[in-house]
Amino acid sequence: MPAPIVAATTQSAALGVLSCILAQWITAYRQEASLWIDWIPVFQFLLFIIISTPPNFLWQEFLEATFPAHPEPAVHPKKTDDKPAPPSALSKRNTAIKFLLDNTLGAAVNTLLFSTFTRSLRMASSPAPRITNVTKAVSYWVSPNAVDFSRVDFDLVWAEAKEEFLPLIFAGYKLWPMISLINFSLVKSVQGRNLLGALAGVGWGVYILLLEV
């Protein structure tokens, strides 16, 4: 796997774990209870991030390669000295296309991926114990039959994913269009865009995880 994708996945995974811990802290605070991190849902959310980050990184690379923010001019101006040619202006057309694709097709695929994967994994690992020791949680996850996808009712998973699809899409529109606009207009590299998305994803992850409490 290319190094930029590995780095992006590592960043997103670390920030995803942070969002899961924050969600549990907020829940404990609301309930006026002591905070004991349940590592099972942390690992479930971490696995989703590890699986979903590489295709999202490739999606962003595809968008930028197909609709570059600063396309090369058809005719290069002649240089009058040894100074490098200034970069071309931001393409408003390409930025608008990337913005629309990312917040329609990209949002739809990501929402369905999240719903179907996380619901399937929870069902496959049910009944999962509450484990507050990270070492014991790792031992549980690598044990036989900890995850068994024969337990999954995929018809139910799909029905629930469709039911929550529009609410999640509309909730996401309060955050992700702004992040997309900043990314496509101001952030030049795909790596930088992934990092900004992962940082914004901390807040989004807390919101999503609190919905499931």
Helices and strands as residue ranges (DSSP letters): H 3-30, H 39-66, H 92-101, I 102-106, H 107-124, H 134-141, G 149-151, H 154-172, H 176-186, H 190-211
